[in-house]
Amino acid sequence: MNNNLVLDEHDKQILIDSIRSIEDFPKPGIIFKDITTLFNNKDAFLLLMQHLENRYKSYNLDYIAGIEARGFMLGSALASRLNIGFVPLRKKGKLPSTTVCEKYELEYGFDEIEIHLDAFNKDKKSRVLLIDDIIVSGGTALAAANLIKKLEVELLEVCFLMNIKILDGAKKMREIAPVYSVLEV
């Protein structure tokens, strides 16, 4: 396997060590993975971004689509490194122009995510990478992938910094598109 495609165990450990775990947040029994500590660790963040750039530079991407909010940070940084466009997927009511929307289920109800109708170049079939920080149940990411596909672009892969395997969200996502997770927890 190409060394650029997957991190070795040493580099994975650097990233894991840079992520803070907070017990009982946002509610008892949950161990929250706080990646803000990875973002403010210049060495860990550089390692992550170099890895993602190496992985995706041969994909001939046109856009990276990032899910609000941490997907914005990862996606825009990677889009800049690859010299391509960035497209935000936001919660309903946050984008100013004409949008398409997808509803998804939460453990306590429903929410909606949207994207601008003209987010991608309509002159050609755009090649898109969807990125977010963490996948657990996959509800938001599945809705985002469905929206991208509604806009008739080619969703090449969905990338997550971390797959928390307890609720099998990545498995559900693989039914829609290939999935790459830098870390598996």
Secondary structure, DSSP 8 states (H G I E B T S, - for coil): --TTTS--HHHHHHHHHTSEEEET-SSTT-EEEETHHHHT-HHHHHHHHHHHHHHHTTS--SEEEEETTHHHHHHHHHHHHHT-EEEEEEETT--SS-EEEEEEEETTEEEEEEEETT-S-TTS--EEEEEEEEESS-HHHHHHHHHHHHTT-EEEEEEEEEE-GGG-HHHHHTTTS-EEEEEE-
